[in-house]
Amino acid sequence: MERRLRGAVVELAIGAALLVLGIFVAAIAARMPATGGFSGVGPAAMPKIVATGLIVVGLWLLAESLTGGWRRREPDDPTVRGEHAFFAPGFAWISAGLVAQMALIHSAGFVIAAAALFVCVARGFGSRRLARDAAIGTLLSLAIFGFFVKFLNVNLPAGWLKPLLGAAGI
């Protein structure tokens, strides 16, 4: 019984906190300029949308907690929820991929940096096929590069592949 009471107090507190936060954001947004320039959309537009969302969700959670508690709550036991233990090697591989992409994108170019990230993420998820992952990563990153450069007119660094990619990229 005490566990359910503690859960009800937490549910009420979260709903009330979101409602108060939404009212606070709305009060700040009300003091911002309403219009801006030729577009008619001023700097207060997005804060007002966020405030409305926070208020609606806060009221919804309060109503749920006052009428019997949150519905379809996840169980407290991590194994029942299907969670797995932290896997340090996977985390390390994915982190290394992000670092490699940041280090390579300006010198080696987008395609090679994205392919390196793909290979590291695949390895982090347990793949042992380096050549296959490198081929898939390169093909995907070439397709993404081409889409951004040709269709969206966004210049991405071509890097070492500039002679092969021609005028595409910077």
C-alpha positions in Angstrom: 0.0 0.0 0.0 2.8 2.4 0.9 4.5 1.7 -2.5 1.3 2.8 -4.4 0.9 5.9 -2.2 4.5 6.9 -2.9 3.8 6.3 -6.7 0.7 8.5 -6.5 2.6 11.3 -4.8 5.3 11.1 -7.5 2.7 11.1 -10.3 1.1 14.2 -8.8 4.4 15.9 -8.4 5.5 15.3 -12.0 2.2 16.5 -13.4 2.2 19.6 -11.2 5.8 20.4 -12.0 5.1 20.2 -15.8 2.1 22.5 -15.3 4.1 25.0 -13.3 6.9 24.9 -15.9 4.5 25.5 -18.7 2.9 28.4 -17.0 6.4 29.9 -16.3 7.4 29.5 -20.0 4.1 31.0 -21.1 4.6 34.0 -18.8 8.1 34.6 -20.2 6.8 34.1 -23.8 4.0 36.7 -23.2 6.7 39.4 -22.6 8.5 38.6 -25.8 7.7 40.5 -29.1 4.8 38.9 -30.9 5.8 39.8 -34.5 9.0 40.1 -36.2 10.0 41.5 -39.6 8.3 40.7 -42.8 7.4 37.0 -41.9 5.0 37.8 -39.2 6.4 35.1 -37.0 8.2 36.6 -34.0 10.6 35.2 -31.5 7.7 34.3 -29.1 6.1 31.8 -31.5 8.1 28.7 -30.5 8.1 29.4 -26.7 4.3 29.8 -26.9 4.0 26.4 -28.6 6.3 24.8 -26.1 4.4 26.4 -23.2 1.1 25.1 -24.6 2.5 21.6 -24.9 3.9 21.6 -21.3 0.6 22.9 -19.9 -1.5 20.3 -21.9 0.8 17.4 -20.8 0.9 18.7 -17.2 -2.9 18.8 -17.0 -3.2 15.4 -18.7 -0.8 13.8 -16.2 -2.6 15.5 -13.3 -5.9 14.1 -14.5 -4.4 10.6 -15.0 -2.9 10.6 -11.5 -6.1 11.9 -9.8 -8.3 9.3 -11.6 -6.5 6.2 -10.5 -2.9 6.6 -11.5 -1.0 6.5 -14.8 -2.3 3.9 -17.2 -0.1 1.1 -18.6 2.9 2.0 -16.5 6.1 0.2 -17.2 7.0 -2.3 -14.4 9.9 -1.2 -12.0 11.9 -4.4 -12.7 14.4 -3.8 -15.5 14.4 -7.5 -16.5 10.6 -7.4 -16.9 10.9 -4.3 -19.1 13.4 -6.2 -21.3 16.4 -4.0 -20.5 19.9 -5.3 -20.9 23.0 -4.7 -18.9 25.5 -2.0 -20.0 27.8 -3.4 -22.7 31.1 -1.4 -22.4 32.7 -2.7 -25.6 29.7 -1.7 -27.7 29.6 1.7 -26.1 33.4 2.1 -26.8 33.1 1.2 -30.5 30.2 3.6 -31.1 32.0 6.4 -29.2 35.1 5.7 -31.2 33.0 5.9 -34.4 31.7 9.3 -33.4 35.2 10.6 -32.6 36.5 9.2 -35.9 33.7 10.9 -37.8 34.5 14.3 -36.1 38.2 13.8 -36.8 37.8 12.7 -40.4 35.0 14.8 -41.8 37.1 17.9 -42.8 40.2 16.1 -44.1 38.9 12.8 -45.4 35.5 14.1 -46.4 31.9 13.1 -45.6 31.8 9.8 -47.4 34.8 8.3 -45.6 33.9 9.8 -42.2 30.3 8.4 -42.4 31.6 5.0 -43.6 34.0 4.9 -40.7 31.1 5.7 -38.3 28.9 3.0 -39.9 31.7 0.4 -39.5 32.3 1.3 -35.8 28.5 1.3 -35.0 28.1 -2.1 -36.8 31.0 -3.5 -34.8 29.5 -2.0 -31.6 26.3 -4.0 -32.3 28.3 -7.1 -32.7 29.1 -7.4 -36.4 32.4 -9.1 -37.3 32.3 -8.6 -41.1 34.5 -5.6 -41.6 34.6 -5.7 -45.4 30.8 -6.0 -45.7 30.2 -3.2 -43.2 32.7 -1.0 -45.0 31.0 -1.6 -48.4 27.5 -1.0 -47.0 28.7 2.1 -45.1 30.5 3.5 -48.2 27.5 2.9 -50.5 25.0 4.5 -48.0 27.3 7.5 -47.3 27.8 8.0 -51.1 24.0 7.9 -51.6 23.5 10.4 -48.8 26.3 12.6 -50.0 24.8 12.6 -53.5 21.3 13.4 -52.2 22.5 16.3 -50.1 24.8 17.7 -52.8 22.7 17.3 -55.9 19.1 17.5 -54.7 19.3 19.7 -51.5 22.2 21.8 -52.8 24.0 21.4 -49.5 27.8 21.4 -49.8 29.4 18.6 -47.9 33.2 18.1 -47.8 34.4 15.7 -50.5 37.8 15.3 -48.9 40.1 12.6 -50.4 37.4 11.5 -52.8 37.3 14.9 -54.5 39.0 13.6 -57.7 36.3 10.8 -58.0 33.3 12.9 -57.0 34.2 15.7 -59.4 32.5 19.0 -58.8 30.2 17.6 -56.1 30.9 18.8 -52.6 33.4 21.4 -51.4 
